[in-house]
Amino acid sequence: MPINFDESSPSLKQLPTTYLVSLPHYSAIYLSGEEQSSYLQGQVTCDVNNTNEHNLLLGAHCDAKGKVFSAFRLINRNNSHLLIQPKSSITASIAELKKFGVFAKVDITQADNLSIFALIGEQASELLQANFAQVPDSLTPVVHADGTTIVYLAGKQTRYLLIDEADNLVAKLNKLDLNTYTAPVWNLLEITEGFVQLNEQTSGEYVPQMLNLQAINGISFTKGCYLGQETVARMQYLGKNKRALFSLTANTDKPFSPDEVIEKQLGDNWRKAGDILASYQSDDGHCYLQAVLGSDVDETIQLRLKSQPEIKVALQPLPYSLITD
């Protein structure tokens, strides 16, 4: 039986206590083969040598200049590495991985055979316990139960990713009998949780620290060399990074221009503060934004939308600290 989707765009306060979100705009890069781990170790910011069947790593794939092609969640499934991310950032990332992968014993493909849903809310854990043999948690964030991979995501809200072939997954999710929202609601959650959303236009524009990856353990500074490592290390140890990822809100029901920017007030003038990476507009006029701004921005600085100067923008707290050792 197919899933019936709720096409509405609720604000955070309007969401039910527990619900599902379909993620057709998400996929994964599959790496398999004898040298999959050693090859990936030299390509990404996280320490692939620490990955196993039951843990979750956050990381980024950069170019030689340290600019991020993609930010991902790394898990293992069926003896392969999966880099879970939006499809919009996969194109550039997989092309670069394949370019260098010809020199290693590794197969690199997009996981088109997998479907991804998210289960969110207060009763999420109980529902999983009633329907699956194992449930992940903060100590064991990845489990493989009845053919389905379930991933626990730490943050403000209880969230799980469920990954399986489409027919198997839909059959299991129908038993939960929950509201199922479409992809934009997931973008809302990623914005509020402070996990960067990259697309074709923003891929290759920022170093990892500008996207807060150092604040969520997405960069290993002890693993050794990888593509772009020199730039990433210089940013960290010489204090050269002056930008960060922020979550913001505004009240507007007007559509955004594709190149929307945020401005800040300096005396009687307004200057560019940064670029918007992702946005979500709810049916009641609440707008949630993810933007890269100067890292010194705080609540004392007035912010607005450039295309809608009457609309003020407010910073929202992130679920992690930007101050790292």
N, C-alpha and C positions, 0 to 999 in steps of 0.2 A: 504494500500500500504506500503510495507516495506521501511525502510529508506536506502538510498544508502550511504555507508560510504567512507570517504576519508582516505585511508590507509597510506598516506604519514606522515612523521615526520618533520614538519616545525619547524624552529627556531621561537623565539618570534617575530622577525621582519617580518617573512614570513606569519604569521597568518592574515587572513582577519579581517576587522574592526569588524564584528559580525559573530558569528558561534556557533554551537552546539557541545557538546562532549557527547558521550555515556559512561555511567559509569557501565558496567556490573560487574566490579570488586568491586563495592560498594554495601553494603546492610545496614541493621540496625538490632539492637537488640530491639525487642518489649517487653515492660513491661506493663502489664495491671492487673487490679484487685484492690480490696479494699485498699490494703496496698502498691500499686506500688510506691507512692512517698516517704512514710516513709522508705520503704525498700531501695530504691535507694539512698536516702539521706545518709544512713550509709555506702554506698559502693563507692561513687565517690567524686572527688575533688571539683566539683561545687556545689552551693547551690540550690538543687532541689526545695526547698520551694519557690524559686523565679520564677519558671517556670510557664508559662501560655500558652494559645492557640496561642499567637501572638509573643512570644519572642524566642530568640535563645540563648542557653548557650553552651559554650565550656568547655570541661572537660576531665578528665582521670579516668580510672578505674585501681587501683593499687592492688598489693598483700600486705600481712601484713608487708613486709619490705619496702613498698613504691615504688616498681618497677612497671612501667607502663605496664599493659596488653594491653590497647588500649587508644587512644586519639580519641575523638568523638565530633560531633555536636549534641546537644540534642534539639529536638523539640517535640511538642505534635500533634498527629493526631488521630482523632476518639477516644478521651478520653484515649489514651495510650501514653506512653513515647517511643520515638524512639531515639536510640543512633546510629547516622549515621557514618559509618566508612568503611575502606576497609575490604573486606571479609577475607583477610589474617590475620587480628588482631582479628576477631570475635571469632575464635575457642577457644582460651585460655580464653578470657573474658567471653563468655557465659557459659563456663563450670564452672567457679568460681562463677558467679552470680547464676546459678542454684544450686550449692552446698549449698549455704547459703539460697537460696530462698525457700527451702522446709519448713523452719520455719516461713514463712510469707504468707499472703494471696495475692500472686502475681503469675502471669503466665509469663514465660520468654521464648520467641521463637525468631527465626530468621525470618525477614520479607521477606520471599521468594516470596510473592505475589506482591511485589512492584518493579517498574522499576525506575531508577534514570538517569536523563540527566542534563547537565549543559548548560545554555545559557550565553554567554560571549560577551561583546563588546559594542561599542558606541551606537548602536541602540537597545540594548537589552531591555531597559525600554520601548521604544516606541512600540516595537513589542508586548510586554506583554500587554500594555495598549490597543492595538488594538484587542487582542485575548482573554483576560481574564477580568472578572468583577472587580477584584482587583489586585493591584500590590504592593508587599512589598517594604519597604525602610529602611533607617537606624533607624527610630523611631519605625517602625512596621515591623521587619524583616521576619515575617512568616505570610502568609495569606493562606486561603483555598478557592480557586476559582473554581467553576464548577467541583468540585470533585478532583481537583489537588492541592497539597500542593506546594507552591512556597516560596523559602527561599532566602532572600537577604544576600550575603556575602560581608562584607566590606573588602577593600584592595586596592592594586594598580590598579586593573582592576575591572570593573563592572561585577559581576558574580551572577548568580541565579541558585539554584538547583530546578529542577522540579520533583516532586515525585507523582506517581500514578500507578495504574495497567497498565500493558504494553500496552494493546490494546487501552485503553483510551488515554494514553500519546502519543503514536506514531501517532494516528489520529490527535491530536492537533499540534504536532510538524511538521508534513508534510505540514501544512498550512503555516509554516514560510518560507519554501523553502530556507534553509541555508545549507552551507557546514557543514557536520557532521563528526567530527573526532573520532577516537577510543581512548580507555582509556589512552594510554601513554601521550597524550596531557594534560589530567587532571593532571597527575603526574608532568609535566612541570610547570603547574600553581601553584600547591601546593608547589613545591620547591621554586619558586620565591616569593610566598606569605608567606613563612616561617611557614607553617602548617605541622607538622611532619607526615611522612608516615612510619608506622610500618608494619612489616610482621612477619611470624612465627619465623624467626631467631632473630629479634630484640625485639619482645614482651617480656617483663619481664627483660629487661637489664638496663633500665634507670629510674631515679626518674623524676618527672614532670618538675622540674626546669632545668634539662639538656636538655629538649625538648622545653624550652621557654614558657611553659604554664602559668607561672606567669606573663609574659609580655603581654599576650593576654586575661587576665582575665579568665583564665581557672582553677584557684585555688581560693577557698574562704578560708581566714584565720580566719574567724569569725563564721563559720557555726557549729563548734563543731566536734565531733568525726566521723571518717570514717576509713575504712580499709587503713592502711599505713599512717594515719595522723601524727603520732608522728615523723616519718622520714621526711616527707614533711615540718613540722613546724621547725624541727631542722635545716634542710638545709636553711630555710629562715632566721631564727632569729640568728643563730650562724655562718652564713657565710661559711658553709662547702661546698657548691657547687662550683666547680671549672671548670665546663664544660657548654657548651651551644650549641644550634643548629644554624648552619650557612648555607647560600646559597652561592654556588660557581660556577664558570664556568671554562672550559678548552676547548682547541681545539684538538680534536682527533676523528678519526673514527674507532679506534680499539675497540673491545669489552672488557668489564671489566671482571675481575675474580670475582667470587661470594663473596670472602672475601677481596675485594679491600680496601686499607687504604690510608690515606693521610699522607705524611711525611713533617716535617718542618726542616729548616736548622738551626743548632746551631754551629756557627763557621765554621769549615771545614767539619763537620759531619752532618748527617741527622738522625732524630729520629722520631718515630711515633707521629703524631699530633692528629689522631682520626680516626674514622670509618665512612664509607659512608653508609647512610641509604637508599637513593634512588637516582636514576640517570635517565637522559633522554638524548638521543643522537639524534640530528637532522640530516636530510639528508645532510646538508651542512657542517657537521663536528663540529658544536657547541655542547658542552656537558654541561649540567646543573646538579649540584650535591647538595645533601643535606647531611650534615655530622655533627656529634657531635665532637667538638674540645674543646681544652682548652679555657675558657672564656676570656683569656688575648690575644688571637690571634688578630692581626690587620694587616693593609696593609703593615707594615714594615717587616713582617716576610715572608720569601720565602717558598712557599708550592709546593709540587709536588705529582704525583701519584707514589706509590711504584712500581707497576708492569710496569709502563712506566715512568721511571725517567726523560726522556727528556721532558715530558709534565708538564708545569707549571700550577698551579691552582691559580685563583684569587678570592678573597672575593667579594661578591655582597651585596649591601645595603638591609636590611630587611625593610618591611613597618611599623615596630614598633621599639621602643627602648628597649634594654635589661636592661637599668637602671630603676629600680623601687623603689618606696618609701618603 
